[in-house]
């Protein structure tokens, strides 16, 4: 192991003193250390240790400066140009390529991109970690700690970037995989999707399909009706339904229909509820399980919709379960199958997008209350109609609006759970 000479020690000192706090944190990451003492003194010790582990300690330090884009320090300390160092790097890099790639991705992402990624990770990373993350690199570090990404597993992150509309950055990960740094394999999707990027759903029929809206609180139903009518759906709005009436409406959809000729189905629900049940206008009873509602439209329950996209947008106003009297539970048998099984080639749960937002029931006590989630959804859908946007990309805009609202109104937060099993691209 080489011992740094006086010149290298002086170089390390000058670099450590010149870098800012965020830059020091990036250097610790590139050096593969989990050091939390983000001081210049600690950085000097880390750089001395790393420099001793390389035969070319000078090249190691020069690489750090290039990847930090600190060409001013590079010229001052090494007396050489950026081009000269980069020519050397092409002959063989010292720093791990995966970590270099993560730092470059972080530099290329806007604050809006970072907020969108945060939303996608809201069910994976603790809230405290999300709030502390200043940039994408902070998120990447946490994902590494959770073993969600590594130098050999970048598929999860690639899909995150696709979902927020940064296909350019996702392509950098593709190049990284193809270059042989990591095996190309099928990994678990960030949204649990079995989507194929090479195909898209047919979505041009007139009307596009059936849209059912059930508004049990009296707000926002008309707004949704106008939106989906403008998107060429055949829309039916039901207001102030009980749980039994809701079950009856859902049970009647597509009954006796062999083929409605439409390309898709949309179901919008606005209701009081609990974490697992919608209560509609009922004061008593356990309500209708959300899972039973969803399963009413899977392939082996509703053959008319096999192979077609099924979109659910649920706004729930959660009540305290201790305040609600439960004695009746509407279960799956109330939403019986149409008796025709789906083809074996398509999984029963395929082709669904489930967007479930919930907030406190106290929000309804505000005069003229309107759902932040549903307003953002309708705005995004109208924009999508103009630009022919992917439905998941549209939801990123919804996420950003909700995230911004929550940051300004911490007592009135909205929470969103987005899942999908879309096998193809869907453009609205």
N, C-alpha and C positions, 0 to 999 in steps of 0.2 A: 504494500500500500504506500503510495507516494505521499511525501510530506510537503505541504504548500511552502514555497519559498517566500521571502519577504515581499517580493513583487506581487505574488498572487494574494498574499494576505492583505496588502494595501489595496489591491483591486477589489477584493471581497468587501473591505471596509467602505470603499467609495460607493460600490453598488448598493450596499445595505443602507447607507445613509441617504442615498439619492432617491430610493423608492418610497412611494407612499404606502399607506396602510393596506389598501385594496390590492396593490401590486405585490406587497409582501405575502398576502394571503394566497395569491395566484402562484407565487414562487414555491411556497410550502406545498401546494397541491402538485405542481410539476415535479417536485422533488419526492413525492410519494410519502409525505409525512402528515400526520394528523395533528401537528402542533397547534395549540390554541393560544399560546403566548405570542401574539402578533407584534413583536417589537423588533427593532433593528438589531439589538444585541442578540436576541434568539436567532434571527436570520443569519447573522454572521457565523454563529456556531453551526447552524445547519449547512451553510454553504461550504464551510471549511471541511466538515465531515464528508459532504458529497464530493468536493473537489479531490479529496484524498483517495476516493474510491475509483477514480477514473485516471487512466494514463494521461489523458488529454484534459486536465482540469480547466485549462484556458478555454478550450472549445465548449465545454459544458457551460461555463459562465457566459460565453458569447451567445450560445443558443438561447439561454434564458432571456437575454436582452432582446434578441430578435423576436422571440415569441411574445414578449411584452410590448413590442413596437417601440422600445426605448433606444432608438438609433442615436440619439444625442449622447447618451451615456456610452454607447458602443464606440463612438468616435473619440470621446474624451478619454476613456480608459484604455482602449485597445489601439487607438490611432488607425482604425481601418474602416472601410465603408460597409454599408449594408450588403451590397452586391458581393463583396469579397467573402464575407461570412456566409452568405447564402450559397455561394459556390462550394464552400467547404461542407456545408450541411448536406448538400446533394450527394456528397461522396460517402455519407454515413452519419446519421444523427445519433446523439447520445440519449436525449430525453425520450421517454415512452410516447409513442405516436398517439395512443388513445387519449392520454391526458393533454397532449398538445391540441388534439382535435377538440376536446371539450372546452379548452380556453378560447379557441378561435370561434367556436359556435357562440359562446357567451358574448364575445365582442360584437358579433354580428346581429344580436337580438335586441330589439327595442324594449322599452319598459312595458309597452302593451303586449308584446310577445311573451314576456316573462309573466305578466298577470294571467294571460290565457293558459300558460303551462301550469301555473299555480292552481288554477281552477281544475284542470284535468287531474291534478295530483291531490286534490283536496280530501279524497278518501284514503289516500296512501300515506301522506306525510302529516305529522301532528301540526295542529294550528300554530303552535309556538314556533316551530321550525319554518313554517310558511311566512310568518310575519317577520322573522329574522332574516330571511333570504333577501339580499339586495339585488342579486342578479342570477342569471341562469346557472353560473358555475356553482353558486351556493346550493341550488337545487340538485345539480348533478352530484355534488359531494354527498348529499343526504341519500340520494338514490343508490349510490355506491355502498353506503353504510348498510342499506337495507337489502343489498345484493340484487337490486332490480336491474342494474346495468353493470357492465364490466368491459374489459378489453375484448372479451369474446362474446358478449351479449349486448347488442345495441338495437335489436328489433323493437323493444319497448319504446325506446327514445325516438326511434325513427317514426313510429306511428304517432307519437305525441306531436312531432314537428309537422307531420302531414295534416293532423287534425286542426292545428292552429293556422294552417295556410302557408307555412314556411317550407314549401316543397324544395326550394333551393338548398336549404340546410339539410333536409332529409336526404337529398341526393348526395351530399358530402358523406353521409354515413354509408350510403350504398357503395360509393367508391372505396371507402375504407374497408367494407366487407369484401368487395370483389378483389381488392389488392392482396387478400390472403391473410389479413390480420385477424379475421374471425370467420368461423364457418357460416355459410348462408343456411339458415335453418328456420323452421316455422316456430315462432315464439308466441307466448300468450299476449293477446292484444290488450292495449291500454283500455279499450272499451269492450273487451270480451267479444270481439268481432270475428266473423268468419268471412270477412269481406274480400272480394277479389278486385284489385284495382284495374283489371283489364276489361271489365264489363260494366254495363250500367242498366238500370231498370228502364223498361219502356214506360214513358209517362207523358203521353200526348193525347190520350183519348178525350172525347167531349161527352159527358163531363169526365174529369180526371178519376173520379170515384166518389164514394160516400164519405161525408163528414158528419159525425154525430157530436153535438155539443150539449152537455148536461150541466146547467148552471144552477146550483142549489143554494147560492147565496145572493143572487140577484145582481152581481157585478161582472162586467167584462164579457158576458156571453154575446151581446150584440157586436162588440168589437171583433171577437173571434169569427162571428157569422159573416161580417163584412169582409174580413181578411180571406177566409177560405172560399167565399163566393167569388172574390176577385181572382183566386187561383184556379177557378173553373171546377170546383167541387160541387156536388149536389149536397147542400147543407140543410140539416134539420136541427133547430135549437129547441131544447126542452128546459123549462125553468121551474124551480121550486118543487122538484120531485122528491118523494120519500125513497127509502131504500127499496121497498117493494116495487115502486113504480120504475125506479132505475133498472132493477133486475128485469122487469117486464119489457122495457124498451130495448135493452141489450139482447134479450132472448128473442125478440121479434126481428132483429136485423138479419137479413139474408135468409130467413126461414122460407123454405120452399123454392129458393132461387138457385137455378142450376148454373147460370153464368150471367152476371150483371154487365159484362163487357167493360168494366172499369179497370183502371190500372193500379189503384191503391185505396187505402182506407185510413181515415183519420178519426181519432176519438179524443175529445177534449172534455175534461171533468173539472168542475170548480165546486169544491165542497168543504165543509168542516170534516174533520176526521181525526184519526189517531195515527200512530206510526205505521200501522198495518191495515187499517180499515177506513173506508169512507162511510160517513154517517148520513149524508144527504141532509134532509130537513128533520130527521128523526131525533127525538129527545131520549128515546129509550132503544135498547137493542145494541148488539155489538157492531152491527153494520155489515157491509159487504167487503170481504177481503180483497185488497188490491190484486193479489196474486190470482184470485179466482176471476177477477175482471179481465186480467191479461190473458189468462189461459182460455177464455171463451173464444179467442180469435187465433189460437195456434192451429197448425195444419191439421191435426187429427180431430179438432173440434169444429173447424169452419173450413171446409174444403174449397169454398168459393174463393177464398183469399190465399190459397196455396201458391207460393212463388211470387206473390205481390207484396209490396212494402206496406207495413202496418205501423202507423205513427200514433203514439200516445203522448198527450200533453196534459199533465195532471197538476193543478194548483190546489194544494191542501192547506187548510187553516187548522192547525192542530189544537185540539182541546186536551185538557188534563184528563187522563183516563179515570182518575179518582172522582172527577166531577160528572162522569157520564155513566148512566145506569145501563148495564148490559144484561140482556136476557134472551135475545134472539140473534142468531148468527146465520146469515145467508151464505151458504157454501156453494161449492162448484156444482152440486147436483141441480141447483136452481137455474144454472146456465147450461142446459144440456147440449150435447153434441148434435150435429145435423146428421150423423150416422154414416158419413162418407169419409173414409180415411184418405190422408194425403199420400201422394206417391212416395215410395221408399227412397227415391233419389234425393229428396229434399227433407232435411231435418224438421221436425215438428215445430221447433222454436225459432226457425230461421225467419229472416226478413222483417224483424221488428226493431223499432226504435222506441225506447221508453224514457221519457223526460218527466221526472217527478220532482216538483218543487214544493217545499213546505215552509210555512212561517207560523207565527203565533196567532191564535184566534183573536187576540186583542186588537189586531190590525183592523178587523171589521168594525170596531167601535169608532173608528175615525170617520168623520163625515165625508161622503163621496169617495170612499176608498177605492183605489185601483191597484191591481197587482203589478208590481215592478217587473216581475218575471213575464207575465202575459203581455205587458206593453212592449217589453224588449223583444219578445217572440214575434209579435205582429209587425214591429218595425223591421226586424231582420227578414221576415218572410216577404214583406213588400220589396225590400232591397234585393232579395234573392230572385224575385220575379223579374226584376229589371236586368239583373246581371247573370242569370242562370247559374246560381251558386249551389254548391254541394250542401246537402241538408246538415251535415256535421259541421261544416265551416260556418253555416248560419248560427248554429248553436254556440259557437265560440263567441260570436258577438253578444248573444244573450248572456253568456257567462261573464263577459267583461262588464256589461251593464249592471248585473247583479253584484259583482265584486265591488264595483265603484259605489253602488248604493250602500252595501254593507260597511264599507270603510267610513262612510259619512254618517251612517245611522246604526251604530252597533247594538242598539236596543231593539231594532226592528229588522233583524237579519232574515234573509231568505237563504234557503239551502237547496241545492239541486243535485239530484242523482240521475246521471245520464248513462244509459246502457244501450247497446244495440247489437243485433245479430244480422245486420245487413250483409248480404253476400255480394252485392254489387254497388256501384256508385249510384246515388240518387240526387238528381238535380231538380230544384223547384223553380 
